[in-house]
Amino acid sequence: MLRKYNVRRAVTSGDLRDVTRWRGAARDRIIPAIAFADDVNRFSVDEFRRLYRAGSFSVFAEVSNEYLGIAPNDPRWEPYFAMAEELDIPIGIHMGEGPVNGARFPGYDSYRVRFTSPLLLEDVLIRHPTLRIYAMHYGSPMVEQTIAMMFTYPNLYVDVACNDWLMPRAQFYAQLKQMVDAGFEKRIMFGSDQMWWPQAIGESIRSIEDAPFLSKSQKRDILYNNAARFLRLSDAEVKADNKR
């Protein structure tokens, strides 16, 4: 699917062994990420530092503290955020709806809606003013809070992953337009959050391409340019991507 839709750089998260296999299959397309909160009990700060310096991963994502019932500004995460700021590792943190609509999902009993609030990132961003962080799922449905945070903290980006194919299209478009109308189209990044259904990648791309309120340049920004800037791709990498 990455090749079919010419996805040039895919931040790919999960268990480190699985991500390493994916990267081996498509090294020119996969940006390796490591599931931060899931591994917090397995990897110490020093071990994360070693793995990063060895090139095993490039992004902390996703930070799934919400599923653990722990706020993002909880003190136990502080050493990891500090290390990410020190090493300039971008972080993607889950800020959005839970795994299923209308029921508690087995295995996710600790999930708490209140930890969706993007306002909980404020303490983190104040303590770490140069930390690159993006709120996955743009803090849906708390979009007003997301806009307030993006207005105040220019290093905060968002992605539209999963919302762009799983949620009702009218809801997604209304929320996306709200962020664009607020002037933040340069800090909205595409994502699929494809977990078990590879066709979600194509559905996600179409949701952006078909958005009637987005200009051609805004679509290009969301699908590529904004992530290239956030991830600090080199001029050579961007040039190579544009030739594909």
CYANA upper distance limits for C-alpha pairs under 8 A (distance plus 0.5 A):
  1 MET  CA      5 TYR  CA      6.57
  1 MET  CA    198 PRO  CA      7.24
  1 MET  CA    199 GLN  CA      7.87
  1 MET  CA    201 ILE  CA      7.47
  1 MET  CA    202 GLY  CA      8.09
  2 LEU  CA      6 ASN  CA      6.21
  2 LEU  CA      7 VAL  CA      5.34
  2 LEU  CA      8 ARG  CA      8.02
  2 LEU  CA     10 ALA  CA      8.49
  2 LEU  CA     29 ARG  CA      8.38
  2 LEU  CA    201 ILE  CA      8.37
  3 ARG  CA      7 VAL  CA      6.87
  5 TYR  CA    202 GLY  CA      7.44
  6 ASN  CA    244 ARG  CA      8.24
  7 VAL  CA     29 ARG  CA      7.79
  8 ARG  CA     28 ASP  CA      8.35
  8 ARG  CA     29 ARG  CA      5.90
  8 ARG  CA    241 ASP  CA      6.68
  9 ARG  CA     28 ASP  CA      8.20
  9 ARG  CA     29 ARG  CA      5.20
  9 ARG  CA     30 ILE  CA      6.37
  9 ARG  CA     31 ILE  CA      6.91
 10 ALA  CA     29 ARG  CA      6.44
 10 ALA  CA     30 ILE  CA      5.52
 10 ALA  CA     31 ILE  CA      6.15
 11 VAL  CA     30 ILE  CA      6.64
 11 VAL  CA     31 ILE  CA      5.08
 11 VAL  CA     32 PRO  CA      6.47
 11 VAL  CA     33 ALA  CA      6.71
 11 VAL  CA     59 VAL  CA      8.14
 12 THR  CA     19 VAL  CA      7.07
 12 THR  CA     30 ILE  CA      6.84
 12 THR  CA     31 ILE  CA      6.53
 12 THR  CA     32 PRO  CA      5.88
 12 THR  CA     33 ALA  CA      6.02
 13 SER  CA     19 VAL  CA      6.87
 13 SER  CA     32 PRO  CA      7.04
 13 SER  CA     33 ALA  CA      5.09
 13 SER  CA     34 ILE  CA      5.89
 13 SER  CA     35 ALA  CA      6.49
 13 SER  CA     61 ALA  CA      6.61
 13 SER  CA     62 GLU  CA      7.18
 14 GLY  CA     18 ASP  CA      7.20
 14 GLY  CA     19 VAL  CA      6.64
 14 GLY  CA     33 ALA  CA      7.58
 14 GLY  CA     34 ILE  CA      6.28
 14 GLY  CA     35 ALA  CA      5.67
 14 GLY  CA     62 GLU  CA      8.40
 15 ASP  CA     19 VAL  CA      6.72
 15 ASP  CA     34 ILE  CA      7.13
 15 ASP  CA     35 ALA  CA      6.98
 16 LEU  CA     20 THR  CA      6.55
 16 LEU  CA     33 ALA  CA      8.40
 16 LEU  CA     34 ILE  CA      6.51
 16 LEU  CA     35 ALA  CA      8.31
 16 LEU  CA     56 SER  CA      8.46
 17 ARG  CA     21 ARG  CA      6.93
 18 ASP  CA     22 TRP  CA      6.84
 19 VAL  CA     23 ARG  CA      6.60
 19 VAL  CA     32 PRO  CA      6.67
 19 VAL  CA     33 ALA  CA      7.77
 19 VAL  CA     34 ILE  CA      8.27
 20 THR  CA     24 GLY  CA      6.67
 20 THR  CA     32 PRO  CA      7.80
 20 THR  CA     56 SER  CA      8.03
 21 ARG  CA     25 ALA  CA      6.91
 22 TRP  CA     26 ALA  CA      6.94
 22 TRP  CA     27 ARG  CA      8.40
 22 TRP  CA     30 ILE  CA      7.65
 23 ARG  CA     27 ARG  CA      5.29
 23 ARG  CA     29 ARG  CA      8.26
 23 ARG  CA     30 ILE  CA      5.79
 23 ARG  CA     31 ILE  CA      7.89
 23 ARG  CA     32 PRO  CA      7.29
 26 ALA  CA     30 ILE  CA      6.52
 27 ARG  CA     31 ILE  CA      8.48
 31 ILE  CA     57 PHE  CA      8.08
 31 ILE  CA     58 SER  CA      7.14
 31 ILE  CA     59 VAL  CA      8.26
 32 PRO  CA     56 SER  CA      7.64
 32 PRO  CA     57 PHE  CA      5.26
 32 PRO  CA     58 SER  CA      6.14
 32 PRO  CA     59 VAL  CA      7.15
 33 ALA  CA     57 PHE  CA      5.64
 33 ALA  CA     58 SER  CA      6.19
 33 ALA  CA     59 VAL  CA      5.01
 33 ALA  CA     60 PHE  CA      6.13
 33 ALA  CA     61 ALA  CA      6.14
 33 ALA  CA     62 GLU  CA      8.25
 34 ILE  CA     57 PHE  CA      6.75
 34 ILE  CA     58 SER  CA      8.47
 34 ILE  CA     59 VAL  CA      7.01
 34 ILE  CA     60 PHE  CA      5.83
 34 ILE  CA     61 ALA  CA      6.07
 34 ILE  CA     62 GLU  CA      7.51
 35 ALA  CA     39 ASP  CA      6.79
 35 ALA  CA     60 PHE  CA      6.94
 35 ALA  CA     61 ALA  CA      5.62
 35 ALA  CA     62 GLU  CA      5.46
 35 ALA  CA     63 VAL  CA      6.70
 35 ALA  CA     64 SER  CA      8.13
 36 PHE  CA     40 VAL  CA      6.65
 36 PHE  CA     60 PHE  CA      6.17
 36 PHE  CA     61 ALA  CA      6.42
 36 PHE  CA     62 GLU  CA      6.48
 36 PHE  CA     63 VAL  CA      5.35
 36 PHE  CA     64 SER  CA      7.62
 37 ALA  CA     62 GLU  CA      8.04
 37 ALA  CA     63 VAL  CA      5.57
 37 ALA  CA     64 SER  CA      5.86
 37 ALA  CA     65 ASN  CA      6.35
 38 ASP  CA     63 VAL  CA      8.14
 38 ASP  CA     64 SER  CA      7.42
 39 ASP  CA     43 PHE  CA      6.38
 40 VAL  CA     44 SER  CA      7.35
 43 PHE  CA     47 GLU  CA      6.00
 43 PHE  CA     48 PHE  CA      6.64
 44 SER  CA     48 PHE  CA      6.73
 45 VAL  CA     49 ARG  CA      6.65
 45 VAL  CA     79 PRO  CA      7.52
 45 VAL  CA     80 TYR  CA      6.72
 45 VAL  CA     83 MET  CA      7.86
 46 ASP  CA     50 ARG  CA      6.72
 47 GLU  CA     51 LEU  CA      6.65
 48 PHE  CA     52 TYR  CA      6.58
 49 ARG  CA     53 ARG  CA      6.68
 49 ARG  CA     83 MET  CA      8.13
 50 ARG  CA     54 ALA  CA      6.60
 51 LEU  CA     55 GLY  CA      6.90
 51 LEU  CA     56 SER  CA      5.79
 51 LEU  CA     57 PHE  CA      7.37
 52 TYR  CA     56 SER  CA      6.16
 52 TYR  CA     57 PHE  CA      6.03
 52 TYR  CA     58 SER  CA      7.12
 58 SER  CA     89 ILE  CA      7.17
 58 SER  CA     90 PRO  CA      8.15
 59 VAL  CA     89 ILE  CA      6.41
 59 VAL  CA     90 PRO  CA      5.79
 59 VAL  CA     91 ILE  CA      6.47
 59 VAL  CA     92 GLY  CA      8.05
 60 PHE  CA     89 ILE  CA      7.45
 60 PHE  CA     90 PRO  CA      6.77
 60 PHE  CA     91 ILE  CA      5.17
 60 PHE  CA     92 GLY  CA      6.64
 61 ALA  CA     91 ILE  CA      6.37
 61 ALA  CA     92 GLY  CA      5.13
 61 ALA  CA     93 ILE  CA      6.90
 62 GLU  CA     91 ILE  CA      8.01
 62 GLU  CA     92 GLY  CA      5.76
 62 GLU  CA     93 ILE  CA      5.91
 62 GLU  CA     94 HIS  CA      6.89
 63 VAL  CA     91 ILE  CA      7.97
 63 VAL  CA     92 GLY  CA      6.65
 63 VAL  CA     93 ILE  CA      4.96
 63 VAL  CA     94 HIS  CA      6.50
 64 SER  CA     68 LEU  CA      7.38
 64 SER  CA     93 ILE  CA      6.90
 64 SER  CA     94 HIS  CA      6.00
 65 ASN  CA     69 GLY  CA      6.88
 65 ASN  CA     70 ILE  CA      5.72
 65 ASN  CA     71 ALA  CA      7.00
 65 ASN  CA     72 PRO  CA      6.86
 65 ASN  CA     93 ILE  CA      8.38
 65 ASN  CA     94 HIS  CA      7.88
 66 GLU  CA     70 ILE  CA      6.22
 66 GLU  CA     71 ALA  CA      7.01
 66 GLU  CA     72 PRO  CA      8.01
 66 GLU  CA     94 HIS  CA      7.20
 66 GLU  CA     95 MET  CA      7.84
 66 GLU  CA    111 TYR  CA      6.24
 66 GLU  CA    112 ARG  CA      6.79
 66 GLU  CA    113 VAL  CA      8.30
 66 GLU  CA    115 PHE  CA      6.10
 66 GLU  CA    116 THR  CA      7.44
 67 TYR  CA     98 GLY  CA      8.26
 67 TYR  CA    108 TYR  CA      6.67
 67 TYR  CA    109 ASP  CA      8.43
 67 TYR  CA    110 SER  CA      6.37
 67 TYR  CA    111 TYR  CA      4.66
 67 TYR  CA    112 ARG  CA      7.43
 68 LEU  CA    108 TYR  CA      8.18
 68 LEU  CA    110 SER  CA      5.71
 68 LEU  CA    111 TYR  CA      6.38
 69 GLY  CA    110 SER  CA      5.28
 69 GLY  CA    111 TYR  CA      5.54
 69 GLY  CA    112 ARG  CA      5.99
 69 GLY  CA    115 PHE  CA      7.99
 70 ILE  CA     74 ASP  CA      7.23
 70 ILE  CA    115 PHE  CA      7.80
 71 ALA  CA    115 PHE  CA      6.03
 71 ALA  CA    120 LEU  CA      7.62
 72 PRO  CA     77 TRP  CA      7.79
 72 PRO  CA    115 PHE  CA      7.88
 72 PRO  CA    120 LEU  CA      6.85
 72 PRO  CA    121 LEU  CA      6.89
 72 PRO  CA    124 VAL  CA      8.22
 73 ASN  CA     77 TRP  CA      7.68
 73 ASN  CA     78 GLU  CA      8.16
 73 ASN  CA    120 LEU  CA      6.65
 73 ASN  CA    121 LEU  CA      6.88
 73 ASN  CA    123 ASP  CA      6.70
 73 ASN  CA    124 VAL  CA      6.39
 74 ASP  CA     78 GLU  CA      7.83
 77 TRP  CA     81 PHE  CA      6.87
 78 GLU  CA     82 ALA  CA      6.55
 79 PRO  CA     83 MET  CA      6.68
 80 TYR  CA     84 ALA  CA      6.67
 81 PHE  CA     85 GLU  CA      6.69
 81 PHE  CA    124 VAL  CA      8.29
 81 PHE  CA    128 HIS  CA      8.16
 81 PHE  CA    131 LEU  CA      8.28
 82 ALA  CA     86 GLU  CA      6.65
 82 ALA  CA    128 HIS  CA      7.56
 83 MET  CA     87 LEU  CA      6.61
 84 ALA  CA     88 ASP  CA      6.02
 84 ALA  CA     89 ILE  CA      5.19
 84 ALA  CA     90 PRO  CA      7.44
 84 ALA  CA     91 ILE  CA      8.07
 84 ALA  CA    131 LEU  CA      7.53
 85 GLU  CA     89 ILE  CA      6.91
 85 GLU  CA    128 HIS  CA      7.12
 85 GLU  CA    130 THR  CA      6.91
 85 GLU  CA    131 LEU  CA      5.27
 85 GLU  CA    132 ARG  CA      7.94
 88 ASP  CA    131 LEU  CA      7.35
 88 ASP  CA    132 ARG  CA      7.72
 89 ILE  CA    131 LEU  CA      8.31
 89 ILE  CA    132 ARG  CA      7.60
 90 PRO  CA    131 LEU  CA      7.64
 90 PRO  CA    132 ARG  CA      5.31
 90 PRO  CA    133 ILE  CA      6.21
 90 PRO  CA    134 TYR  CA      8.39
 90 PRO  CA    231 LEU  CA      7.63
 91 ILE  CA    132 ARG  CA      6.75
 91 ILE  CA    133 ILE  CA      5.16
 91 ILE  CA    134 TYR  CA      6.79
 92 GLY  CA    133 ILE  CA      6.32
 92 GLY  CA    134 TYR  CA      5.42
 92 GLY  CA    135 ALA  CA      6.53
 92 GLY  CA    136 MET  CA      6.70
 93 ILE  CA    133 ILE  CA      7.95
 93 ILE  CA    134 TYR  CA      6.92
 93 ILE  CA    135 ALA  CA      5.81
 93 ILE  CA    136 MET  CA      6.18
 94 HIS  CA    116 THR  CA      8.18
 94 HIS  CA    135 ALA  CA      6.73
 94 HIS  CA    136 MET  CA      5.44
 94 HIS  CA    137 HIS  CA      7.53
 94 HIS  CA    139 GLY  CA      8.44
 95 MET  CA    115 PHE  CA      7.84
 95 MET  CA    116 THR  CA      5.09
 95 MET  CA    117 SER  CA      7.43
 95 MET  CA    118 PRO  CA      7.34
 95 MET  CA    135 ALA  CA      6.17
 95 MET  CA    136 MET  CA      5.98
 95 MET  CA    137 HIS  CA      6.50
 95 MET  CA    138 TYR  CA      6.99
 95 MET  CA    139 GLY  CA      4.97
 95 MET  CA    140 SER  CA      7.57
 96 GLY  CA    116 THR  CA      5.76
 96 GLY  CA    136 MET  CA      7.50
 96 GLY  CA    137 HIS  CA      5.83
 96 GLY  CA    138 TYR  CA      7.34
 96 GLY  CA    139 GLY  CA      5.18
 96 GLY  CA    140 SER  CA      5.32
 96 GLY  CA    141 PRO  CA      7.37
 97 GLU  CA    113 VAL  CA      7.65
 97 GLU  CA    116 THR  CA      7.72
 97 GLU  CA    139 GLY  CA      8.49
 97 GLU  CA    140 SER  CA      7.00
 97 GLU  CA    141 PRO  CA      7.87
 98 GLY  CA    111 TYR  CA      7.59
 98 GLY  CA    113 VAL  CA      7.95
 99 PRO  CA    105 PHE  CA      7.29
 99 PRO  CA    108 TYR  CA      8.28
100 VAL  CA    104 ARG  CA      7.86
100 VAL  CA    105 PHE  CA      6.98
104 ARG  CA    108 TYR  CA      7.63
104 ARG  CA    109 ASP  CA      6.90
105 PHE  CA    109 ASP  CA      7.06
112 ARG  CA    116 THR  CA      8.22
115 PHE  CA    120 LEU  CA      7.76
116 THR  CA    139 GLY  CA      6.39
116 THR  CA    140 SER  CA      8.15
116 THR  CA    142 MET  CA      8.22
117 SER  CA    139 GLY  CA      6.90
117 SER  CA    142 MET  CA      7.09
117 SER  CA    145 GLN  CA      7.64
118 PRO  CA    122 GLU  CA      8.11
118 PRO  CA    135 ALA  CA      8.09
118 PRO  CA    139 GLY  CA      6.34
118 PRO  CA    142 MET  CA      8.10
118 PRO  CA    145 GLN  CA      6.53
118 PRO  CA    146 THR  CA      6.18
118 PRO  CA    149 MET  CA      7.53
119 LEU  CA    145 GLN  CA      6.88
119 LEU  CA    146 THR  CA      8.08
119 LEU  CA    149 MET  CA      7.29
120 LEU  CA    124 VAL  CA      8.35
121 LEU  CA    125 LEU  CA      6.74
122 GLU  CA    126 ILE  CA      6.58
122 GLU  CA    149 MET  CA      7.95
123 ASP  CA    127 ARG  CA      6.69
124 VAL  CA    128 HIS  CA      6.52
125 LEU  CA    129 PRO  CA      5.82
125 LEU  CA    130 THR  CA      8.38
125 LEU  CA    131 LEU  CA      7.46
125 LEU  CA    153 TYR  CA      7.92
129 PRO  CA    155 ASN  CA      8.32
130 THR  CA    155 ASN  CA      7.52
131 LEU  CA    155 ASN  CA      7.49
132 ARG  CA    155 ASN  CA      6.19
132 ARG  CA    156 LEU  CA      7.22
132 ARG  CA    230 PHE  CA      8.02
133 ILE  CA    155 ASN  CA      7.24
133 ILE  CA    156 LEU  CA      5.94
133 ILE  CA    157 TYR  CA      6.88
134 TYR  CA    156 LEU  CA      6.07
134 TYR  CA    157 TYR  CA      4.89
134 TYR  CA    158 VAL  CA      5.23
134 TYR  CA    159 ASP  CA      7.36
135 ALA  CA    139 GLY  CA      6.85
135 ALA  CA    156 LEU  CA      7.94
135 ALA  CA    157 TYR  CA      6.89
135 ALA  CA    158 VAL  CA      5.11
135 ALA  CA    159 ASP  CA      6.94
136 MET  CA    158 VAL  CA      6.28
136 MET  CA    159 ASP  CA      5.56
136 MET  CA    160 VAL  CA      7.29
136 MET  CA    161 ALA  CA      7.24
137 HIS  CA    158 VAL  CA      7.43
137 HIS  CA    159 ASP  CA      6.06
137 HIS  CA    160 VAL  CA      5.47
137 HIS  CA    161 ALA  CA      6.11
137 HIS  CA    162 CYS  CA      7.43
137 HIS  CA    163 ASN  CA      6.81
138 TYR  CA    143 VAL  CA      7.53
138 TYR  CA    146 THR  CA      7.14
138 TYR  CA    158 VAL  CA      5.46
138 TYR  CA    159 ASP  CA      6.26
138 TYR  CA    160 VAL  CA      6.76
139 GLY  CA    143 VAL  CA      6.73
139 GLY  CA    145 GLN  CA      8.37
139 GLY  CA    146 THR  CA      6.69
140 SER  CA    175 GLN  CA      8.48
141 PRO  CA    175 GLN  CA      8.42
142 MET  CA    146 THR  CA      7.08
143 VAL  CA    147 ILE  CA      6.70
143 VAL  CA    175 GLN  CA      7.23
143 VAL  CA    178 GLN  CA      8.34
143 VAL  CA    179 MET  CA      8.08
144 GLU  CA    148 ALA  CA      6.76
145 GLN  CA    149 MET  CA      6.71
146 THR  CA    150 MET  CA      6.62
147 ILE  CA    151 PHE  CA      6.57
147 ILE  CA    179 MET  CA      7.05
147 ILE  CA    182 ALA  CA      7.74
148 ALA  CA    152 THR  CA      6.98
149 MET  CA    153 TYR  CA      6.39
149 MET  CA    156 LEU  CA      8.03
150 MET  CA    154 PRO  CA      6.47
150 MET  CA    155 ASN  CA      8.38
150 MET  CA    156 LEU  CA      6.28
150 MET  CA    157 TYR  CA      7.66
150 MET  CA    184 PHE  CA      8.20
156 LEU  CA    187 ARG  CA      8.24
157 TYR  CA    187 ARG  CA      5.46
157 TYR  CA    188 ILE  CA      6.67
157 TYR  CA    189 MET  CA      7.99
157 TYR  CA    230 PHE  CA      8.37
158 VAL  CA    187 ARG  CA      6.96
158 VAL  CA    188 ILE  CA      5.65
158 VAL  CA    189 MET  CA      6.58
159 ASP  CA    188 ILE  CA      6.07
159 ASP  CA    189 MET  CA      4.96
159 ASP  CA    190 PHE  CA      6.10
159 ASP  CA    191 GLY  CA      6.60
160 VAL  CA    164 ASP  CA      6.49
160 VAL  CA    188 ILE  CA      7.76
160 VAL  CA    189 MET  CA      6.95
160 VAL  CA    190 PHE  CA      6.10
160 VAL  CA    191 GLY  CA      6.25
160 VAL  CA    192 SER  CA      8.06
161 ALA  CA    165 TRP  CA      8.49
161 ALA  CA    190 PHE  CA      6.89
161 ALA  CA    191 GLY  CA      4.55
161 ALA  CA    192 SER  CA      4.94
161 ALA  CA    193 ASP  CA      5.60
161 ALA  CA    204 SER  CA      8.24
162 CYS  CA    166 LEU  CA      6.03
162 CYS  CA    167 MET  CA      7.90
162 CYS  CA    191 GLY  CA      7.71
162 CYS  CA    192 SER  CA      5.87
162 CYS  CA    193 ASP  CA      5.66
162 CYS  CA    194 GLN  CA      7.80
162 CYS  CA    204 SER  CA      8.11
163 ASN  CA    167 MET  CA      5.54
163 ASN  CA    172 PHE  CA      6.71
164 ASP  CA    169 ARG  CA      7.87
164 ASP  CA    172 PHE  CA      6.87
164 ASP  CA    192 SER  CA      7.71
164 ASP  CA    203 GLU  CA      8.19
164 ASP  CA    204 SER  CA      5.66
164 ASP  CA    207 SER  CA      6.50
164 ASP  CA    208 ILE  CA      8.18
165 TRP  CA    169 ARG  CA      8.04
165 TRP  CA    192 SER  CA      8.13
165 TRP  CA    200 ALA  CA      7.01
165 TRP  CA    203 GLU  CA      6.33
165 TRP  CA    204 SER  CA      5.70
165 TRP  CA    207 SER  CA      7.58
167 MET  CA    171 GLN  CA      7.40
167 MET  CA    172 PHE  CA      6.88
168 PRO  CA    172 PHE  CA      6.83
169 ARG  CA    173 TYR  CA      6.48
169 ARG  CA    207 SER  CA      8.38
170 ALA  CA    174 ALA  CA      6.58
171 GLN  CA    175 GLN  CA      6.78
172 PHE  CA    176 LEU  CA      6.52
173 TYR  CA    177 LYS  CA      6.37
173 TYR  CA    211 ALA  CA      7.67
174 ALA  CA    178 GLN  CA      6.66
175 GLN  CA    179 MET  CA      7.05
176 LEU  CA    180 VAL  CA      6.75
177 LYS  CA    181 ASP  CA      6.29
177 LYS  CA    213 PHE  CA      7.68
178 GLN  CA    182 ALA  CA      6.71
179 MET  CA    183 GLY  CA      7.19
179 MET  CA    184 PHE  CA      6.33
179 MET  CA    185 GLU  CA      7.51
180 VAL  CA    184 PHE  CA      5.79
180 VAL  CA    185 GLU  CA      5.37
184 PHE  CA    188 ILE  CA      7.30
185 GLU  CA    218 GLN  CA      7.07
185 GLU  CA    221 ASP  CA      7.91
185 GLU  CA    222 ILE  CA      7.64
186 LYS  CA    218 GLN  CA      8.34
186 LYS  CA    221 ASP  CA      6.93
186 LYS  CA    222 ILE  CA      7.81
186 LYS  CA    226 ASN  CA      6.28
187 ARG  CA    222 ILE  CA      8.36
187 ARG  CA    226 ASN  CA      6.39
188 ILE  CA    221 ASP  CA      8.45
188 ILE  CA    222 ILE  CA      6.17
188 ILE  CA    226 ASN  CA      7.12
189 MET  CA    221 ASP  CA      8.25
189 MET  CA    222 ILE  CA      5.38
189 MET  CA    223 LEU  CA      7.03
189 MET  CA    224 TYR  CA      7.94
189 MET  CA    226 ASN  CA      6.34
189 MET  CA    227 ALA  CA      6.14
190 PHE  CA    222 ILE  CA      5.95
190 PHE  CA    223 LEU  CA      5.62
190 PHE  CA    224 TYR  CA      7.86
190 PHE  CA    227 ALA  CA      8.16
191 GLY  CA    204 SER  CA      7.93
192 SER  CA    200 ALA  CA      7.01
192 SER  CA    201 ILE  CA      5.96
192 SER  CA    204 SER  CA      6.22
194 GLN  CA    198 PRO  CA      6.53
194 GLN  CA    200 ALA  CA      6.33
194 GLN  CA    201 ILE  CA      6.96
199 GLN  CA    203 GLU  CA      7.04
200 ALA  CA    204 SER  CA      6.41
201 ILE  CA    205 ILE  CA      6.85
202 GLY  CA    206 ARG  CA      6.71
203 GLU  CA    207 SER  CA      6.76
204 SER  CA    208 ILE  CA      7.38
205 ILE  CA    209 GLU  CA      6.77
205 ILE  CA    223 LEU  CA      8.29
206 ARG  CA    210 ASP  CA      6.25
207 SER  CA    211 ALA  CA      6.70
208 ILE  CA    219 LYS  CA      6.93
208 ILE  CA    223 LEU  CA      8.27
209 GLU  CA    219 LYS  CA      7.07
214 LEU  CA    218 GLN  CA      6.26
214 LEU  CA    219 LYS  CA      6.66
215 SER  CA    219 LYS  CA      6.76
216 LYS  CA    220 ARG  CA      6.81
217 SER  CA    221 ASP  CA      6.65
218 GLN  CA    222 ILE  CA      6.72
219 LYS  CA    223 LEU  CA      6.48
220 ARG  CA    224 TYR  CA      6.33
220 ARG  CA    225 ASN  CA      6.93
221 ASP  CA    225 ASN  CA      4.87
221 ASP  CA    226 ASN  CA      5.75
222 ILE  CA    226 ASN  CA      6.40
222 ILE  CA    227 ALA  CA      8.08
223 LEU  CA    227 ALA  CA      8.29
224 TYR  CA    228 ALA  CA      6.66
225 ASN  CA    229 ARG  CA      6.76
226 ASN  CA    230 PHE  CA      6.65
227 ALA  CA    231 LEU  CA      6.30
228 ALA  CA    232 ARG  CA      6.29
228 ALA  CA    233 LEU  CA      5.75
228 ALA  CA    238 VAL  CA      7.84
229 ARG  CA    233 LEU  CA      7.02
233 LEU  CA    237 GLU  CA      6.47
233 LEU  CA    238 VAL  CA      6.99
234 SER  CA    238 VAL  CA      6.81
235 ASP  CA    239 LYS  CA      6.53
236 ALA  CA    240 ALA  CA      6.61
237 GLU  CA    241 ASP  CA      6.63
238 VAL  CA    242 ASN  CA      6.68
239 LYS  CA    243 LYS  CA      7.02
240 ALA  CA    244 ARG  CA      7.32
